[in-house]
């Protein structure tokens, strides 16, 4: 079999916000209120002041701009911010440099919210994701190092799936498996210079790992980028206590060697920035790493026999992804949309508002059955047969055995 044939994924999963909702991750419409409600004192002490400042600065701006709107949409906020910065406009008394500071503050508040949220997720809610992770790990290892039975495209910022995968690997002391972000990654450095256990994505195949391809089109809360050298530092497989590494002004450790001190004699160097593509109508996808992820997503979608959307509502405003899907998905690919009952229009729904429901948008975009199958049982319902077929601990024991047997003696 030719190498290019072996590397084709049988299935591509496309994960939207609904796929993480069972873990307590906020939907986009809930993020702003969650930031307002989060008590700064609930954060680790090293982050309390930093978050309080970001929270206060961003909320003050939003309350001033949207004073008559109790819960403005995040898309409107970031579009207004990005438009003001791009054209160097004043925005209700704020100059564009001040708006830029507010943008950074709002991004930091979002990253903080997501990390706090994931650190508090009860074990019972994590159970479903750990079972799914065990299923995916077993599928990947059974296929061998030269094959890719599936790949995953995520539109989410959260790390629920990655954390579940690494929990499974650590719990059963499984090596030789890693999450592959499909771009140039550098393991994040924590306190004392300790590095995350993640193997850089582009090295995983070369060193014989079973790489689980996870392409995050909109960035991730565990990634920071240097604005000088453009290295992407990924906190994959890093301890949860390293939360501060994403939020407190950290200097790029590589660039600090080149620019060791600032003009006032203090340690200098560029400050690492979160890698998040915000929900704006002016999406900027020019970052090198983001472009590489989108390219890999295109290639895998072109080659997949099955494309399964889970928890993604296919909004009309997400035109970048809609264009990618039209360009990439094969005409003979099986398409499944895994939604919930509330995503289906009622029988008596007027025709002019049917496109408000996700199920209708999928049928309008891809066509009716048999081109696409629309399910309403959610992620748990979609995976239940695979998860019930074998206990997750048995799966991981099997994985460990297969890896042991595959190692050269």
N, C-alpha and C positions, 0 to 999 in steps of 0.2 A: 504494500500500500504506500502511495506517495505521501511525503511528509505533509504537503499542503492539504491532503484529504484527511489525514489523521487529526489535524488541528482544528477542523471544523466543529463547532459546537452543535450538538443535536438540538438543544433547547436554549433559548435566551429568556430569562426572567426579567421583567421590567417592574421595578418596585416603586410605588408611590407612597405618599404619606400614610395612606390607610393601612399599609403593611406593617407599620410600626405603632399604630394606635393602641393595640392591645398591651403594649409595654408602657403606656402612659405618656408617650411622646406627644407634645401638643401639635394640633393641626395649625396650619398657617394662620387661620383666622383667630386662633387662641393665643398666639405668641405674645402679642403686645399686652394683653391683659395679664398674662402670666408674669411678664417682666414687671408690670406695675405692682402686682400682688406679692412678689418675692421679697421676703425680708432679708436685707443685706447681712444681718447678723447670723443668718442660717448658713452663710458661706464659711469655708475655712478661713481662719483668722488672717492669713497672709493675703486673702483676696477681698476682705470685707470693705476696706476703704476704696479699693479699685472699682469694685462693682457698684458701690454706693454712688461714686462719682459718675460712672457710665450711665447708671439707671437715672440719676437726677438730671443729667445733661440732656439725655435723649428724650425723656418724658416732658421736660420743660419745653423743648422745641416742638414736640408733637402737640402738646396742649395749646401752645400759642398759635400754631398754624391751623390746627383742626379744632378750634375752641368750641364749636357747635356740633362736633361729631363725637359721640361717646366712644365709638370703637372703629376708628378709621382703618381702612385696608392697608396691609403692609405694602402691597403693590403701589398704591398711591403715594405712600410716604417715601419709599425708595425712588420712585420715578421722579418725584419733586426734588428730592435731594440730588439725584444723579444729573438731572437736567440743569439744576442751578450750578453744580460744580463744572459740568461740561462746558457751559456757556459763560462761566464766571459771572453769574448774575447775583444780585442781592435777592434775598428771600425773606420778606417781611421783617426787615431790619437786620438780618444776618448777612454778612458778606460771604463770598464763596469759600474763603479759607475757614471761616467759622463753621460753615455747613460741612466742610470736609472733616473737621474735628468731631462734629455731631455724628456723622456717618460712622466714623471709627468707634465712637462710643456706643452707638446702637448695635453694631456688629459684635462688639465685646459683650454687651449685655445679652445678646442672643446666644453666643457661645457659652457664656456662664450659665444661662438658664438651662440649656440642653445638658451640660455636664452635671449640674446639680440634679436635674431630673433623672438622668440615667444612674447616678449614684444612689438614688433613693428608690429605684424600682424594686418592688417586693419580689422575692424568689418565685412566688406562685405565678407572677406575670411573666417572668423570664422563662418559665418551663416550656412554653410552646416554642419559643425561639431556639432553645437548646435542643429540643427534639428535631426541629427543622435543620439546625446546624449539623447534628449527628447524621441525619439522612444525607445531607449534601456532602459531608466529609466522606462518608462511605461510598457514595456514587463516584466522587472524584478519584478516590484511591483505587477502586475496583477497575476504573477505566485505564489505569496505568499512567506513567509519567508523560508519555508521548501523545495522549489523547485528552480531549476536552469534552466531556459529555454535556456540559452546560456552562454558561457564563451568566453573570448577573449585572444588569444595569440598574443603578439606583438613582433616583431623583431626590433623595433625602440627604439632609445634613447629619442626621444622627448616626450612631455607631452600634445600634442594637444588634444587628446581624454579626458584625465583626466581633463584638464582645462575646456573643454566644458561641461563635466558632472557637475563639481562643479559650473560653471557659472549658469547652469540651476537650480541647487538646491538653490543657493543663491538668484537668481533673483526672484524665487517664494517662498522663505522661506520654503523649504521642508526639513524636518529632517528625520531621520531614514533610510537614504540611504548613502552608502559610497563605495568608490573604494577599492577592496580587492586585494592586490598584491600577495596573496597566499604564504606568507612567514612571518617570524617574523619581524614586523616593529615597530619602536619606533618613535612617532611624533617628527619631527625636532623642536628644540628650536630656536627661533628668538631673536631679541634684547630684553634685559630685562628679559630673561627667559620665554617669552611667547611661548606656544606650538602651533603647527599647529592643526587645528580642526579635523584632521584625527583620527579615532579610530583604534588602532592597529589591523591589519588584522585578527589575530587569535582570537580576542575578539568579532568580529562583530556579528557572529551568536549567541554567548552566551548572548549578550545584546539585541538581537531582531532586528538587523538591516537588511535591504535588501542589501546584499553585491553584488556588481557588480565585478565579477572575471576578473581580468586583469593580465595576466602572462607575464612579460617582460623578455624574455629569455636572452637578452643581457644587462640587467641593465637599468638604467634610469638617466637622467641628474638631477633629483630631489632627488637622493639617495646618501648618503655618509656613509661610513663604518669605524668603529674604528678598526685599525690594532691590538689593544690589546684585547678588550673584544668582538670584532666582532659584536657589535650591528649595525643594519642597521637603520639609521635615515632617514625617508622619509618625504619630504616636501609636501606631499599630502594635499590639501586644505590649503596651506600656502599662504600668500599675495605675489604678484609678487615682491614687494620691498625687499623681503628676499633673493634676488639673491646672495648677498655677503656671505650668510651662506654656499653656495656650493663651493665658490671659494677662499675666504681668509682663510689662515691657522687657522682653528678652532680646539680647543682642545676638545676631548670627555668630555662632562660634567660629565659623571659617573666616568670615570677613573681619572679625575682631583682630585676627592676626595681621591683617593687611592695614587696617585703620585702628591701631590700638588705643589712641587717645583723641579726644575732641579738643577744640581750641582752648577750652577752659581747664584742660588738664585732667578731666575725668575720663573714665573708660568710655570709649566711643564705639562706633560701628552702627550699622543699620538695624532697626528694630523689626523683629519678625511680625508678620501680619497674618490674620486668619485668611484661609482660602475658602471663601464662600461666594457663590454666585447668587446675588440677591434677587428677590422676586420683583423685578422692575421691568418696565416695558422697554428699557434701554440696556438690555443685558449685554455685558461685555465679556465675550468668550475668547479674548485674544491671549490669555495666559498660556504659556508654552505647555504646561502640564494639562490644563483643561482641554486644549486642542488635541493633545495626544490621546486623552481619554475618549473624547468624542470620535476621533478617527478609529480607535479600536472598537468602539461601540458600533460604528457604521459597518466595519468589516464583519463583526460577529453577526449582526442583524442580516447582512447580505447572505451569510452562509447557513443560517439556522433553518431547520425544518419546522420548528415550532417556536412561536413567540407568545409568552404568557404574561399578561399584564395583571399585577396584583395590587389592589388598593390605589390605583391611579385613575383619576377622573377625566383625563384627556381634555383639560380646559382649552378653550379656543385661543386664549391669550398666549399659550405656550407654543408659539409658532415655530420656534427653533427645533423643538423635538418633533412636532408634527411634520415639519419638512424632512427631518432625518428619517422618520418612519416611512414616509412616502418614497423617498429616494432609495431606501435600503431593503425593506422587507420584500422577499420574493413573492411572486404572484401565486405560487403553489404552497406557500407556507401555511401551516395551521395556526390560527390566531384564536386565543382565548382571553377574555376579559373577566377577571375574578373581582366581582363587586359585591354590594350588599343589597338587601331588599329596598332600602331607601333610594338607591340609584336608579330604580325603574319607575317610569312615569305611570301613574294610575290609569286604569282603563278609560276613565272619563276625562283625561287630561286634554285641554285644548291644544290644537296642533301648534299654535304660535309660541307655546312655552315648553314644548316637549324637549327642545334642545337644552333646557336647563338641567336635564337629567343625564348622568354619565352614560347610561346604557344607550340612550338615543344618540349621543354624540359618537359613540363607537360605531353604531350601525350606519350613521351618516358618513363617517370617515372611511370605514373599511367595507361597507356593504352588509347585506343581511346574510343569514345562514344559507349555505354551509361555509361561506367565506370566513365567518367569525362565529364563535360560540360565546355567548354572554351568560355568565353564572352569577348567582346571587347569594352564595353560601359563604363568602368571605375567605380569607386566607386559611383559617382553621379548617373550614369545610373542604377547601381544595386539597389540602395535604393530608386529610385525616386517614385515607386508605393507606398511604405510604407510611404514615407514622404509626398506625395501628398494626401494620404487618409485622413489625419487629420492635422489641424494646430498645430504647435509645442506648442503654448501656451495652446491650449485646452488639449493637452496630459498632460502637467504639472499640469494644474488645476485638471484634472482627477486623477493624481497621488496623489496630496495633499488630495483630497476627500477620496480616497481609504485608505490612511494611517490614516487619521483622524477616519474613520469608523472602522478600524481594531484595534485601540487602545482600551484597556480595559477601561470601564467606571467606 
